[in-house]
């Protein structure tokens, strides 16, 4: 069986689809040598509250052209603020008490961290441990990085001996599929449609929130509301084939 990899920028407390992608592959590369994008998922995400949705944003020092890995958090008070918001939003969630010690300690630990990439990685690693994801996670800075957007992805696949590259659906706007075909690397896209709803506080239901919402509301059954944990292959080739 061939080796599958995925390459994606680190996000702050990502949604369930991000972890489905990690669980789909043998190696997941955090692409934090990419440019930091303002008002994106790198330093913020949404949670569900009684009044609707709330953005939790990590304050960062930003200048044009800087890389995600070089993005600095200038104020350590964000962790205390975010944890207070999460505690208020999910106090009545069925499994909040179960995970409270883990995430309360993680927020304290990450509040002292100055680099956004490191904070994101700590949360991603902890959620992977909770979900039982064993995919190897590495950093793009640890590899040779050639010029060209698609060329770089293909070369990373070659460095890792990958036979298949799994991408997020948004990349269809720029990926040159022929460059993968030329190197006999199968290109597939993860399909984020068709997720089942779960018992979520404060209707109407919202899929596009942090994975913490799923964990706090469903606990050990969280994997049953994701795709690749239920034996479903959520990936498909550009022509629609699974």
Buried (B, 14 or more C-beta within 10 A) or exposed (E): EEEBBBBBBBBBBBBBBBBBBBBBBBBBBBBBBBEBEEEEBBBBBBBBBEEEEBEBEBBBEEEEEBBBBBBEBEEEEBBEBBBEBBBEBBEEBBBBEBBBEBBBEBBEEBBEBEBBBBBBBBBBEBBBEBBEBEBEBBBBBEBEEEEEEBEBBBBBBEBBEBBBBBBBEEBEEEBBBEBBEEEEBBBBBBBBEEBEEBEBBBEEEBBEBBBBBBBBBBBEEBBEBBBBBEEEEBBBEEEEEE
